[in-house]
Amino acid sequence: MLAAIGVALLLLGLTLATIGLVGLLRMPEILHQLHAAGLVTGPAVILVLLASVASGSAEIITSAALVILFVLVTAPLSAHAIAQAARRRPRR
Amino acid sequence: MPGVVVDIAFAWATLLLLAGGLLLLRAPDTLHRVLALDVLVAIVIALLTILSYLRDVSYYIDAALALALLSFTATLVAARYVTRGGPF
């Protein structure tokens, strides 16, 4: 049961990363790309890390929980910094 | 988790890393490159996590944590650098 959940989370996370990368490769503008990049840096990484519940090792689950907390805080912050830079940079 | 699935996931994440490299090569200016590097680091974090499932040890995820910290700082400073010409 737990193994099935882990496999589903892992493959779902990788699918989301693939969708995000296809979006990144197709979109021309930086703000459009930022929209697709939010899928890779946020939910995809978190789902792959959540799959650690199936690993059955306390060390792996603890480290993964720490990384999940860190990613939850920093992914929106760095996306916001890039968006602000795109808005404020001098026009070409 | 079944070993076959983790193997497939590892290969898949490696292909995603190649796509991220293509994205970095196609980037037309600095801000696109900053964004591409941010995405590449996210993929490397996923890759290190899958490697830790594959070998059943925890310290690859600690390396992923350090990498996430470095990437966060680097993205903030580089975004500042694009707009203001310096990190502060």
Backbone of each chain as nested JSON, in Angstrom:
{
  "chains": [
    {"id": "A", "residues": [
      {"number": 1, "name": "MET", "atoms": {"N": [0.83, -1.206, 0.0], "CA": [0.0, 0.0, 0.0], "C": [0.867, 1.259, 0.0]}},
      {"number": 2, "name": "LEU", "atoms": {"N": [1.802, 1.32, 0.983], "CA": [2.688, 2.478, 1.072], "C": [3.587, 2.568, -0.161]}},
      {"number": 3, "name": "ALA", "atoms": {"N": [4.014, 1.381, -0.646], "CA": [4.869, 1.382, -1.836], "C": [4.112, 1.921, -3.042]}},
      {"number": 4, "name": "ALA", "atoms": {"N": [2.811, 1.568, -3.141], "CA": [2.01, 2.069, -4.272], "C": [1.882, 3.581, -4.211]}},
      {"number": 5, "name": "ILE", "atoms": {"N": [1.655, 4.108, -2.983], "CA": [1.57, 5.57, -2.822], "C": [2.881, 6.233, -3.235]}},
      {"number": 6, "name": "GLY", "atoms": {"N": [4.005, 5.627, -2.796], "CA": [5.307, 6.189, -3.127], "C": [5.54, 6.216, -4.622]}},
      {"number": 7, "name": "VAL", "atoms": {"N": [5.217, 5.097, -5.304], "CA": [5.413, 5.044, -6.756], "C": [4.547, 6.077, -7.448]}},
      {"number": 8, "name": "ALA", "atoms": {"N": [3.27, 6.205, -6.995], "CA": [2.366, 7.172, -7.622], "C": [2.894, 8.593, -7.444]}},
      {"number": 9, "name": "LEU", "atoms": {"N": [3.365, 8.937, -6.22], "CA": [3.874, 10.295, -5.979], "C": [5.107, 10.581, -6.822]}},
      {"number": 10, "name": "LEU", "atoms": {"N": [6.004, 9.584, -6.902], "CA": [7.247, 9.766, -7.661], "C": [6.948, 10.017, -9.133]}},
      {"number": 11, "name": "LEU", "atoms": {"N": [6.082, 9.172, -9.721], "CA": [5.803, 9.32, -11.153], "C": [4.988, 10.581, -11.426]}},
      {"number": 12, "name": "LEU", "atoms": {"N": [4.086, 10.948, -10.505], "CA": [3.323, 12.188, -10.686], "C": [4.249, 13.403, -10.651]}},
      {"number": 13, "name": "GLY", "atoms": {"N": [5.201, 13.372, -9.719], "CA": [6.155, 14.48, -9.645], "C": [6.972, 14.607, -10.906]}},
      {"number": 14, "name": "LEU", "atoms": {"N": [7.441, 13.475, -11.44], "CA": [8.243, 13.543, -12.664], "C": [7.399, 13.975, -13.858]}},
      {"number": 15, "name": "THR", "atoms": {"N": [6.108, 13.571, -13.874], "CA": [5.22, 14.025, -14.952], "C": [5.049, 15.539, -14.901]}},
      {"number": 16, "name": "LEU", "atoms": {"N": [4.844, 16.073, -13.687], "CA": [4.698, 17.531, -13.553], "C": [5.97, 18.245, -14.015]}},
      {"number": 17, "name": "ALA", "atoms": {"N": [7.146, 17.677, -13.682], "CA": [8.393, 18.298, -14.116], "C": [8.498, 18.288, -15.634]}},
      {"number": 18, "name": "THR", "atoms": {"N": [8.056, 17.182, -16.265], "CA": [8.099, 17.118, -17.721], "C": [7.189, 18.167, -18.342]}},
      {"number": 19, "name": "ILE", "atoms": {"N": [5.959, 18.297, -17.8], "CA": [5.023, 19.3, -18.32], "C": [5.617, 20.703, -18.194]}},
      {"number": 20, "name": "GLY", "atoms": {"N": [6.219, 20.973, -17.02], "CA": [6.816, 22.292, -16.809], "C": [7.953, 22.57, -17.779]}},
      {"number": 21, "name": "LEU", "atoms": {"N": [8.789, 21.535, -18.045], "CA": [9.92, 21.761, -18.955], "C": [9.456, 21.964, -20.382]}},
      {"number": 22, "name": "VAL", "atoms": {"N": [8.403, 21.24, -20.802], "CA": [7.852, 21.469, -22.141], "C": [7.359, 22.906, -22.253]}},
      {"number": 23, "name": "GLY", "atoms": {"N": [6.663, 23.377, -21.189], "CA": [6.208, 24.761, -21.188], "C": [7.369, 25.729, -21.271]}},
      {"number": 24, "name": "LEU", "atoms": {"N": [8.448, 25.449, -20.505], "CA": [9.612, 26.334, -20.51], "C": [10.248, 26.395, -21.889]}},
      {"number": 25, "name": "LEU", "atoms": {"N": [10.301, 25.256, -22.587], "CA": [10.954, 25.249, -23.896], "C": [10.079, 25.891, -24.966]}},
      {"number": 26, "name": "ARG", "atoms": {"N": [8.764, 25.964, -24.747], "CA": [7.881, 26.521, -25.776], "C": [7.607, 28.002, -25.598]}},
      {"number": 27, "name": "MET", "atoms": {"N": [7.658, 28.504, -24.335], "CA": [7.268, 29.89, -24.1], "C": [8.418, 30.831, -24.448]}},
      {"number": 28, "name": "PRO", "atoms": {"N": [8.132, 31.964, -25.106], "CA": [9.209, 32.878, -25.497], "C": [9.575, 33.888, -24.42]}},
      {"number": 29, "name": "GLU", "atoms": {"N": [8.583, 34.461, -23.708], "CA": [8.836, 35.582, -22.81], "C": [9.194, 35.098, -21.407]}},
      {"number": 30, "name": "ILE", "atoms": {"N": [9.897, 35.954, -20.641], "CA": [10.385, 35.52, -19.327], "C": [9.231, 35.294, -18.356]}},
      {"number": 31, "name": "LEU", "atoms": {"N": [8.173, 36.127, -18.421], "CA": [7.071, 35.954, -17.461], "C": [6.262, 34.704, -17.773]}},
      {"number": 32, "name": "HIS", "atoms": {"N": [6.11, 34.385, -19.076], "CA": [5.449, 33.122, -19.442], "C": [6.268, 31.934, -18.949]}},
      {"number": 33, "name": "GLN", "atoms": {"N": [7.593, 32.036, -19.138], "CA": [8.469, 30.947, -18.701], "C": [8.415, 30.77, -17.192]}},
      {"number": 34, "name": "LEU", "atoms": {"N": [8.282, 31.897, -16.479], "CA": [8.235, 31.841, -15.014], "C": [7.009, 31.058, -14.553]}},
      {"number": 35, "name": "HIS", "atoms": {"N": [5.904, 31.205, -15.294], "CA": [4.683, 30.461, -14.982], "C": [4.93, 28.956, -15.051]}},
      {"number": 36, "name": "ALA", "atoms": {"N": [5.607, 28.523, -16.134], "CA": [5.874, 27.09, -16.272], "C": [6.933, 26.621, -15.279]}},
      {"number": 37, "name": "ALA", "atoms": {"N": [7.899, 27.517, -14.962], "CA": [8.97, 27.12, -14.055], "C": [8.454, 26.903, -12.637]}},
      {"number": 38, "name": "GLY", "atoms": {"N": [7.369, 27.609, -12.28], "CA": [6.79, 27.418, -10.956], "C": [6.346, 25.993, -10.717]}},
      {"number": 39, "name": "LEU", "atoms": {"N": [5.952, 25.303, -11.809], "CA": [5.53, 23.903, -11.679], "C": [6.713, 22.991, -11.37]}},
      {"number": 40, "name": "VAL", "atoms": {"N": [7.889, 23.307, -11.947], "CA": [9.055, 22.435, -11.734], "C": [9.667, 22.684, -10.369]}},
      {"number": 41, "name": "THR", "atoms": {"N": [9.879, 23.98, -10.013], "CA": [10.598, 24.268, -8.772], "C": [9.734, 24.025, -7.542]}},
      {"number": 42, "name": "GLY", "atoms": {"N": [8.404, 24.114, -7.66], "CA": [7.56, 23.896, -6.495], "C": [6.995, 22.485, -6.422]}},
      {"number": 43, "name": "PRO", "atoms": {"N": [5.815, 22.238, -7.006], "CA": [5.096, 20.975, -6.819], "C": [5.866, 19.729, -7.259]}},
      {"number": 44, "name": "ALA", "atoms": {"N": [6.614, 19.802, -8.372], "CA": [7.295, 18.596, -8.86], "C": [8.323, 18.108, -7.844]}},
      {"number": 45, "name": "VAL", "atoms": {"N": [9.161, 19.035, -7.344], "CA": [10.186, 18.658, -6.373], "C": [9.542, 18.149, -5.076]}},
      {"number": 46, "name": "ILE", "atoms": {"N": [8.461, 18.822, -4.653], "CA": [7.823, 18.428, -3.392], "C": [7.212, 17.033, -3.509]}},
      {"number": 47, "name": "LEU", "atoms": {"N": [6.602, 16.722, -4.682], "CA": [6.015, 15.389, -4.839], "C": [7.091, 14.309, -4.838]}},
      {"number": 48, "name": "VAL", "atoms": {"N": [8.222, 14.581, -5.514], "CA": [9.311, 13.594, -5.517], "C": [9.83, 13.379, -4.095]}},
      {"number": 49, "name": "LEU", "atoms": {"N": [9.913, 14.487, -3.309], "CA": [10.401, 14.347, -1.934], "C": [9.375, 13.646, -1.053]}},
      {"number": 50, "name": "LEU", "atoms": {"N": [8.07, 13.866, -1.34], "CA": [7.022, 13.216, -0.538], "C": [7.014, 11.703, -0.741]}},
      {"number": 51, "name": "ALA", "atoms": {"N": [7.535, 11.253, -1.874], "CA": [7.603, 9.81, -2.123], "C": [8.5, 9.102, -1.123]}},
      {"number": 52, "name": "SER", "atoms": {"N": [9.225, 9.864, -0.279], "CA": [10.098, 9.248, 0.72], "C": [9.306, 8.488, 1.776]}},
      {"number": 53, "name": "VAL", "atoms": {"N": [7.974, 8.706, 1.882], "CA": [7.202, 7.952, 2.876], "C": [7.268, 6.463, 2.589]}},
      {"number": 54, "name": "ALA", "atoms": {"N": [7.529, 6.095, 1.313], "CA": [7.578, 4.681, 0.963], "C": [8.949, 4.075, 1.195]}},
      {"number": 55, "name": "SER", "atoms": {"N": [9.965, 4.918, 1.527], "CA": [11.315, 4.357, 1.639], "C": [11.486, 3.591, 2.948]}},
      {"number": 56, "name": "GLY", "atoms": {"N": [10.67, 3.902, 3.958], "CA": [10.72, 3.138, 5.195], "C": [11.953, 3.38, 6.037]}},
      {"number": 57, "name": "SER", "atoms": {"N": [12.653, 4.495, 5.814], "CA": [13.84, 4.787, 6.614], "C": [13.639, 6.149, 7.268]}},
      {"number": 58, "name": "ALA", "atoms": {"N": [13.81, 6.205, 8.593], "CA": [13.511, 7.43, 9.333], "C": [14.421, 8.57, 8.915]}},
      {"number": 59, "name": "GLU", "atoms": {"N": [15.707, 8.26, 8.622], "CA": [16.644, 9.336, 8.243], "C": [16.219, 9.99, 6.937]}},
      {"number": 60, "name": "ILE", "atoms": {"N": [15.836, 9.152, 5.963], "CA": [15.45, 9.695, 4.655], "C": [14.205, 10.562, 4.803]}},
      {"number": 61, "name": "ILE", "atoms": {"N": [13.225, 10.089, 5.609], "CA": [11.978, 10.852, 5.742], "C": [12.236, 12.186, 6.442]}},
      {"number": 62, "name": "THR", "atoms": {"N": [13.103, 12.175, 7.474], "CA": [13.392, 13.435, 8.18], "C": [14.086, 14.436, 7.272]}},
      {"number": 63, "name": "SER", "atoms": {"N": [15.112, 13.974, 6.544], "CA": [15.82, 14.9, 5.645], "C": [14.886, 15.42, 4.569]}},
      {"number": 64, "name": "ALA", "atoms": {"N": [14.019, 14.538, 4.041], "CA": [13.102, 14.966, 2.991], "C": [12.113, 15.995, 3.527]}},
      {"number": 65, "name": "ALA", "atoms": {"N": [11.667, 15.821, 4.777], "CA": [10.74, 16.802, 5.356], "C": [11.415, 18.168, 5.48]}},
      {"number": 66, "name": "LEU", "atoms": {"N": [12.7, 18.169, 5.89], "CA": [13.44, 19.438, 5.977], "C": [13.522, 20.116, 4.622]}},
      {"number": 67, "name": "VAL", "atoms": {"N": [13.86, 19.317, 3.579], "CA": [13.994, 19.914, 2.242], "C": [12.641, 20.423, 1.76]}},
      {"number": 68, "name": "ILE", "atoms": {"N": [11.543, 19.7, 2.076], "CA": [10.212, 20.152, 1.665], "C": [9.895, 21.512, 2.297]}},
      {"number": 69, "name": "LEU", "atoms": {"N": [10.176, 21.656, 3.588], "CA": [9.942, 22.944, 4.25], "C": [10.748, 24.055, 3.588]}},
      {"number": 70, "name": "PHE", "atoms": {"N": [12.02, 23.755, 3.322], "CA": [12.893, 24.761, 2.717], "C": [12.394, 25.156, 1.337]}},
      {"number": 71, "name": "VAL", "atoms": {"N": [11.998, 24.163, 0.52], "CA": [11.53, 24.464, -0.838], "C": [10.232, 25.259, -0.789]}},
      {"number": 72, "name": "LEU", "atoms": {"N": [9.346, 24.922, 0.176], "CA": [8.085, 25.66, 0.298], "C": [8.337, 27.137, 0.577]}},
      {"number": 73, "name": "VAL", "atoms": {"N": [9.407, 27.444, 1.343], "CA": [9.699, 28.839, 1.647], "C": [10.404, 29.518, 0.472]}},
      {"number": 74, "name": "THR", "atoms": {"N": [11.419, 28.841, -0.123], "CA": [12.304, 29.551, -1.046], "C": [11.826, 29.569, -2.488]}},
      {"number": 75, "name": "ALA", "atoms": {"N": [11.041, 28.595, -2.941], "CA": [10.648, 28.577, -4.363], "C": [9.815, 29.812, -4.742]}},
      {"number": 76, "name": "PRO", "atoms": {"N": [8.798, 30.204, -3.944], "CA": [8.077, 31.431, -4.3], "C": [8.951, 32.671, -4.198]}},
      {"number": 77, "name": "LEU", "atoms": {"N": [9.887, 32.676, -3.229], "CA": [10.729, 33.869, -3.067], "C": [11.625, 34.078, -4.277]}},
      {"number": 78, "name": "SER", "atoms": {"N": [12.243, 32.992, -4.783], "CA": [13.133, 33.2, -5.923], "C": [12.33, 33.504, -7.179]}},
      {"number": 79, "name": "ALA", "atoms": {"N": [11.142, 32.895, -7.33], "CA": [10.303, 33.237, -8.483], "C": [9.905, 34.707, -8.435]}},
      {"number": 80, "name": "HIS", "atoms": {"N": [9.601, 35.186, -7.226], "CA": [9.223, 36.593, -7.073], "C": [10.395, 37.516, -7.408]}},
      {"number": 81, "name": "ALA", "atoms": {"N": [11.611, 37.123, -6.993], "CA": [12.784, 37.954, -7.288], "C": [13.004, 38.048, -8.789]}},
      {"number": 82, "name": "ILE", "atoms": {"N": [12.843, 36.921, -9.5], "CA": [13.052, 36.953, -10.954], "C": [11.973, 37.807, -11.627]}},
      {"number": 83, "name": "ALA", "atoms": {"N": [10.707, 37.68, -11.166], "CA": [9.631, 38.463, -11.771], "C": [9.855, 39.948, -11.554]}},
      {"number": 84, "name": "GLN", "atoms": {"N": [10.313, 40.311, -10.336], "CA": [10.573, 41.72, -10.042], "C": [11.71, 42.266, -10.904]}},
      {"number": 85, "name": "ALA", "atoms": {"N": [12.747, 41.415, -11.095], "CA": [13.855, 41.849, -11.942], "C": [13.393, 42.028, -13.382]}},
      {"number": 86, "name": "ALA", "atoms": {"N": [12.497, 41.13, -13.858], "CA": [12.008, 41.26, -15.234], "C": [11.198, 42.53, -15.393]}},
      {"number": 87, "name": "ARG", "atoms": {"N": [10.508, 42.946, -14.34], "CA": [9.678, 44.154, -14.427], "C": [10.514, 45.426, -14.347]}},
      {"number": 88, "name": "ARG", "atoms": {"N": [11.57, 45.374, -13.525], "CA": [12.314, 46.601, -13.261], "C": [13.524, 46.81, -14.147]}},
      {"number": 89, "name": "ARG", "atoms": {"N": [13.889, 45.794, -14.93], "CA": [15.136, 45.959, -15.675], "C": [14.943, 47.012, -16.759]}},
      {"number": 90, "name": "PRO", "atoms": {"N": [16.048, 47.64, -17.171], "CA": [15.95, 48.657, -18.204], "C": [15.458, 48.037, -19.517]}},
      {"number": 91, "name": "ARG", "atoms": {"N": [14.606, 48.784, -20.231], "CA": [14.083, 48.269, -21.507], "C": [15.197, 48.114, -22.524]}},
      {"number": 92, "name": "ARG", "atoms": {"N": [15.075, 47.029, -23.336], "CA": [16.123, 46.832, -24.33], "C": [15.85, 47.688, -25.567]}}
    ]},
    {"id": "B", "residues": [
      {"number": 1, "name": "MET", "atoms": {"N": [9.84, 0.74, -2.031], "CA": [9.45, 0.923, -3.431], "C": [10.144, -0.113, -4.302]}},
      {"number": 2, "name": "PRO", "atoms": {"N": [9.49, -0.556, -5.386], "CA": [10.137, -1.516, -6.283], "C": [11.345, -0.889, -6.97]}},
      {"number": 3, "name": "GLY", "atoms": {"N": [12.419, -1.672, -7.086], "CA": [13.652, -1.128, -7.64], "C": [13.524, -0.696, -9.083]}},
      {"number": 4, "name": "VAL", "atoms": {"N": [12.672, -1.404, -9.853], "CA": [12.538, -1.066, -11.277], "C": [11.992, 0.345, -11.445]}},
      {"number": 5, "name": "VAL", "atoms": {"N": [10.993, 0.679, -10.604], "CA": [10.37, 2.005, -10.713], "C": [11.386, 3.096, -10.396]}},
      {"number": 6, "name": "VAL", "atoms": {"N": [12.218, 2.844, -9.357], "CA": [13.208, 3.862, -8.994], "C": [14.238, 4.015, -10.109]}},
      {"number": 7, "name": "ASP", "atoms": {"N": [14.605, 2.876, -10.765], "CA": [15.531, 2.961, -11.901], "C": [14.939, 3.805, -13.024]}},
      {"number": 8, "name": "ILE", "atoms": {"N": [13.659, 3.518, -13.347], "CA": [13.0, 4.275, -14.418], "C": [12.946, 5.758, -14.065]}},
      {"number": 9, "name": "ALA", "atoms": {"N": [12.618, 6.052, -12.783], "CA": [12.53, 7.449, -12.357], "C": [13.878, 8.136, -12.482]}},
      {"number": 10, "name": "PHE", "atoms": {"N": [14.954, 7.405, -12.169], "CA": [16.304, 7.99, -12.276], "C": [16.634, 8.328, -13.723]}},
      {"number": 11, "name": "ALA", "atoms": {"N": [16.317, 7.391, -14.638], "CA": [16.578, 7.655, -16.053], "C": [15.749, 8.838, -16.541]}},
      {"number": 12, "name": "TRP", "atoms": {"N": [14.497, 8.886, -16.115], "CA": [13.592, 9.978, -16.51], "C": [14.148, 11.323, -16.032]}},
      {"number": 13, "name": "ALA", "atoms": {"N": [14.59, 11.375, -14.768], "CA": [15.112, 12.639, -14.242], "C": [16.381, 13.037, -14.987]}},
      {"number": 14, "name": "THR", "atoms": {"N": [17.179, 12.052, -15.422], "CA": [18.373, 12.388, -16.198], "C": [17.994, 13.017, -17.536]}},
      {"number": 15, "name": "LEU", "atoms": {"N": [16.931, 12.467, -18.181], "CA": [16.459, 13.07, -19.432], "C": [15.964, 14.492, -19.194]}},
      {"number": 16, "name": "LEU", "atoms": {"N": [15.278, 14.707, -18.052], "CA": [14.82, 16.06, -17.719], "C": [16.004, 17.01, -17.556]}},
      {"number": 17, "name": "LEU", "atoms": {"N": [17.11, 16.475, -16.995], "CA": [18.312, 17.293, -16.829], "C": [18.867, 17.71, -18.189]}},
      {"number": 18, "name": "LEU", "atoms": {"N": [18.809, 16.778, -19.178], "CA": [19.256, 17.119, -20.532], "C": [18.374, 18.22, -21.127]}},
      {"number": 19, "name": "ALA", "atoms": {"N": [17.049, 18.106, -20.915], "CA": [16.139, 19.136, -21.42], "C": [16.437, 20.479, -20.763]}},
      {"number": 20, "name": "GLY", "atoms": {"N": [16.774, 20.455, -19.468], "CA": [17.131, 21.692, -18.781], "C": [18.405, 22.302, -19.351]}},
      {"number": 21, "name": "GLY", "atoms": {"N": [19.383, 21.444, -19.719], "CA": [20.594, 21.948, -20.355], "C": [20.298, 22.602, -21.683]}},
      {"number": 22, "name": "LEU", "atoms": {"N": [19.374, 21.996, -22.451], "CA": [18.946, 22.59, -23.723], "C": [18.32, 23.956, -23.487]}},
      {"number": 23, "name": "LEU", "atoms": {"N": [17.515, 24.04, -22.42], "CA": [16.878, 25.32, -22.062], "C": [17.926, 26.377, -21.754]}},
      {"number": 24, "name": "LEU", "atoms": {"N": [18.979, 25.967, -21.018], "CA": [20.054, 26.908, -20.667], "C": [20.79, 27.362, -21.92]}},
      {"number": 25, "name": "LEU", "atoms": {"N": [21.004, 26.441, -22.883], "CA": [21.721, 26.81, -24.101], "C": [20.886, 27.738, -24.973]}},
      {"number": 26, "name": "ARG", "atoms": {"N": [19.552, 27.6, -24.923], "CA": [18.697, 28.406, -25.79], "C": [18.357, 29.763, -25.201]}},
      {"number": 27, "name": "ALA", "atoms": {"N": [18.792, 30.03, -23.94], "CA": [18.374, 31.26, -23.265], "C": [18.945, 32.487, -23.974]}},
      {"number": 28, "name": "PRO", "atoms": {"N": [18.099, 33.477, -24.322], "CA": [18.593, 34.627, -25.079], "C": [19.291, 35.692, -24.23]}},
      {"number": 29, "name": "ASP", "atoms": {"N": [18.924, 35.86, -22.946], "CA": [19.607, 36.888, -22.147], "C": [19.79, 36.421, -20.701]}},
      {"number": 30, "name": "THR", "atoms": {"N": [20.334, 37.324, -19.862], "CA": [20.78, 36.934, -18.527], "C": [19.645, 36.398, -17.66]}},
      {"number": 31, "name": "LEU", "atoms": {"N": [18.492, 37.068, -17.698], "CA": [17.389, 36.68, -16.824], "C": [16.856, 35.288, -17.182]}},
      {"number": 32, "name": "HIS", "atoms": {"N": [16.818, 34.991, -18.501], "CA": [16.423, 33.649, -18.917], "C": [17.415, 32.61, -18.396]}},
      {"number": 33, "name": "ARG", "atoms": {"N": [18.703, 32.984, -18.369], "CA": [19.716, 32.043, -17.88], "C": [19.557, 31.803, -16.378]}},
      {"number": 34, "name": "VAL", "atoms": {"N": [19.259, 32.891, -15.635], "CA": [19.037, 32.743, -14.186], "C": [17.873, 31.782, -13.928]}},
      {"number": 35, "name": "LEU", "atoms": {"N": [16.791, 31.969, -14.697], "CA": [15.617, 31.11, -14.535], "C": [15.941, 29.659, -14.906]}},
      {"number": 36, "name": "ALA", "atoms": {"N": [16.71, 29.476, -15.997], "CA": [17.061, 28.123, -16.43], "C": [17.917, 27.431, -15.376]}},
      {"number": 37, "name": "LEU", "atoms": {"N": [18.839, 28.184, -14.743], "CA": [19.683, 27.577, -13.709], "C": [18.856, 27.215, -12.481]}},
      {"number": 38, "name": "ASP", "atoms": {"N": [17.844, 28.047, -12.145], "CA": [16.951, 27.743, -11.034], "C": [16.222, 26.42, -11.282]}},
      {"number": 39, "name": "VAL", "atoms": {"N": [15.711, 26.271, -12.516], "CA": [14.999, 25.037, -12.871], "C": [15.948, 23.84, -12.853]}},
      {"number": 40, "name": "LEU", "atoms": {"N": [17.189, 24.057, -13.357], "CA": [18.175, 22.964, -13.366], "C": [18.468, 22.487, -11.953]}},
      {"number": 41, "name": "VAL", "atoms": {"N": [18.601, 23.432, -11.008], "CA": [18.868, 23.034, -9.628], "C": [17.695, 22.245, -9.049]}},
      {"number": 42, "name": "ALA", "atoms": {"N": [16.45, 22.664, -9.409], "CA": [15.285, 21.899, -8.942], "C": [15.345, 20.467, -9.46]}},
      {"number": 43, "name": "ILE", "atoms": {"N": [15.749, 20.283, -10.721], "CA": [15.84, 18.928, -11.273], "C": [16.948, 18.138, -10.579]}},
      {"number": 44, "name": "VAL", "atoms": {"N": [18.078, 18.819, -10.279], "CA": [19.175, 18.108, -9.607], "C": [18.745, 17.687, -8.194]}},
      {"number": 45, "name": "ILE", "atoms": {"N": [17.925, 18.526, -7.522], "CA": [17.417, 18.14, -6.204], "C": [16.577, 16.869, -6.32]}},
      {"number": 46, "name": "ALA", "atoms": {"N": [15.696, 16.824, -7.331], "CA": [14.894, 15.607, -7.538], "C": [15.778, 14.414, -7.835]}},
      {"number": 47, "name": "LEU", "atoms": {"N": [16.829, 14.64, -8.654], "CA": [17.751, 13.547, -9.026], "C": [18.477, 13.004, -7.798]}},
      {"number": 48, "name": "LEU", "atoms": {"N": [18.953, 13.902, -6.921], "CA": [19.651, 13.466, -5.713], "C": [18.701, 12.707, -4.785]}},
      {"number": 49, "name": "THR", "atoms": {"N": [17.437, 13.159, -4.728], "CA": [16.457, 12.467, -3.89], "C": [16.222, 11.047, -4.398]}},
      {"number": 50, "name": "ILE", "atoms": {"N": [16.074, 10.907, -5.73], "CA": [15.855, 9.575, -6.303], "C": [17.092, 8.703, -6.088]}},
      {"number": 51, "name": "LEU", "atoms": {"N": [18.286, 9.314, -6.179], "CA": [19.524, 8.56, -5.917], "C": [19.552, 8.038, -4.484]}},
      {"number": 52, "name": "SER", "atoms": {"N": [19.018, 8.868, -3.561], "CA": [18.984, 8.43, -2.173], "C": [17.991, 7.285, -1.975]}},
      {"number": 53, "name": "TYR", "atoms": {"N": [16.857, 7.286, -2.737], "CA": [15.95, 6.134, -2.666], "C": [16.619, 4.896, -3.24]}},
      {"number": 54, "name": "LEU", "atoms": {"N": [17.396, 5.11, -4.316], "CA": [18.019, 3.993, -5.036], "C": [19.038, 3.281, -4.146]}},
      {"number": 55, "name": "ARG", "atoms": {"N": [19.858, 4.067, -3.417], "CA": [20.929, 3.463, -2.622], "C": [20.537, 3.297, -1.167]}},
      {"number": 56, "name": "ASP", "atoms": {"N": [19.342, 3.814, -0.789], "CA": [18.819, 3.65, 0.568], "C": [19.721, 4.289, 1.626]}},
      {"number": 57, "name": "VAL", "atoms": {"N": [20.291, 5.441, 1.296], "CA": [21.038, 6.219, 2.285], "C": [20.458, 7.622, 2.291]}},
      {"number": 58, "name": "SER", "atoms": {"N": [20.673, 8.37, 3.399], "CA": [19.976, 9.647, 3.536], "C": [20.831, 10.843, 3.167]}},
      {"number": 59, "name": "TYR", "atoms": {"N": [22.163, 10.675, 3.04], "CA": [22.958, 11.9, 2.955], "C": [22.918, 12.571, 1.599]}},
      {"number": 60, "name": "TYR", "atoms": {"N": [22.398, 11.899, 0.561], "CA": [22.227, 12.606, -0.71], "C": [21.178, 13.714, -0.57]}},
      {"number": 61, "name": "ILE", "atoms": {"N": [20.154, 13.485, 0.286], "CA": [19.128, 14.518, 0.468], "C": [19.712, 15.712, 1.222]}},
      {"number": 62, "name": "ASP", "atoms": {"N": [20.672, 15.455, 2.135], "CA": [21.342, 16.572, 2.811], "C": [22.122, 17.414, 1.806]}},
      {"number": 63, "name": "ALA", "atoms": {"N": [22.777, 16.731, 0.843], "CA": [23.463, 17.469, -0.225], "C": [22.461, 18.285, -1.017]}},
      {"number": 64, "name": "ALA", "atoms": {"N": [21.254, 17.727, -1.244], "CA": [20.213, 18.46, -1.972], "C": [19.795, 19.699, -1.197]}},
      {"number": 65, "name": "LEU", "atoms": {"N": [19.747, 19.593, 0.139], "CA": [19.387, 20.754, 0.966], "C": [20.424, 21.865, 0.82]}},
      {"number": 66, "name": "ALA", "atoms": {"N": [21.708, 21.494, 0.872], "CA": [22.772, 22.493, 0.714], "C": [22.694, 23.141, -0.665]}},
      {"number": 67, "name": "LEU", "atoms": {"N": [22.408, 22.314, -1.684], "CA": [22.306, 22.841, -3.048], "C": [21.144, 23.808, -3.182]}},
      {"number": 68, "name": "ALA", "atoms": {"N": [20.013, 23.482, -2.513], "CA": [18.847, 24.37, -2.571], "C": [19.17, 25.709, -1.926]}},
      {"number": 69, "name": "LEU", "atoms": {"N": [19.903, 25.673, -0.806], "CA": [20.294, 26.917, -0.12], "C": [21.165, 27.777, -1.022]}},
      {"number": 70, "name": "LEU", "atoms": {"N": [22.181, 27.149, -1.653], "CA": [23.071, 27.888, -2.544], "C": [22.31, 28.483, -3.716]}},
      {"number": 71, "name": "SER", "atoms": {"N": [21.402, 27.685, -4.286], "CA": [20.676, 28.142, -5.469], "C": [19.762, 29.311, -5.131]}},
      {"number": 72, "name": "PHE", "atoms": {"N": [19.147, 29.258, -3.936], "CA": [18.27, 30.357, -3.509], "C": [19.055, 31.664, -3.418]}},
      {"number": 73, "name": "THR", "atoms": {"N": [20.201, 31.615, -2.718], "CA": [21.027, 32.81, -2.587], "C": [21.488, 33.312, -3.949]}},
      {"number": 74, "name": "ALA", "atoms": {"N": [21.941, 32.374, -4.794], "CA": [22.467, 32.772, -6.101], "C": [21.387, 33.424, -6.947]}},
      {"number": 75, "name": "THR", "atoms": {"N": [20.156, 32.868, -6.903], "CA": [19.081, 33.45, -7.711], "C": [18.742, 34.86, -7.239]}},
      {"number": 76, "name": "LEU", "atoms": {"N": [18.644, 35.039, -5.909], "CA": [18.325, 36.371, -5.381], "C": [19.379, 37.39, -5.804]}},
      {"number": 77, "name": "VAL", "atoms": {"N": [20.661, 37.028, -5.633], "CA": [21.735, 37.97, -5.935], "C": [21.793, 38.261, -7.431]}},
      {"number": 78, "name": "ALA", "atoms": {"N": [21.617, 37.228, -8.26], "CA": [21.684, 37.441, -9.703], "C": [20.522, 38.296, -10.183]}},
      {"number": 79, "name": "ALA", "atoms": {"N": [19.328, 38.107, -9.582], "CA": [18.183, 38.93, -9.985], "C": [18.416, 40.389, -9.597]}},
      {"number": 80, "name": "ARG", "atoms": {"N": [19.007, 40.622, -8.407], "CA": [19.36, 41.984, -8.022], "C": [20.372, 42.578, -8.984]}},
      {"number": 81, "name": "TYR", "atoms": {"N": [21.326, 41.724, -9.392], "CA": [22.419, 42.183, -10.252], "C": [21.883, 42.642, -11.602]}},
      {"number": 82, "name": "VAL", "atoms": {"N": [20.841, 41.949, -12.12], "CA": [20.291, 42.321, -13.425], "C": [19.667, 43.706, -13.362]}},
      {"number": 83, "name": "THR", "atoms": {"N": [18.942, 44.01, -12.249], "CA": [18.244, 45.296, -12.214], "C": [19.143, 46.431, -11.754]}},
      {"number": 84, "name": "ARG", "atoms": {"N": [19.948, 46.219, -10.721], "CA": [20.639, 47.347, -10.11], "C": [22.127, 47.406, -10.421]}},
      {"number": 85, "name": "GLY", "atoms": {"N": [22.644, 46.433, -11.129], "CA": [24.053, 46.46, -11.472], "C": [24.968, 46.044, -10.344]}},
      {"number": 86, "name": "GLY", "atoms": {"N": [24.415, 45.584, -9.205], "CA": [25.225, 45.117, -8.09], "C": [24.346, 44.338, -7.151]}},
      {"number": 87, "name": "PRO", "atoms": {"N": [24.931, 43.569, -6.242], "CA": [24.108, 42.733, -5.377], "C": [23.323, 43.495, -4.323]}},
      {"number": 88, "name": "PHE", "atoms": {"N": [23.655, 44.76, -4.022], "CA": [22.942, 45.465, -2.951], "C": [22.187, 46.679, -3.478]}}
    ]}
  ]
}
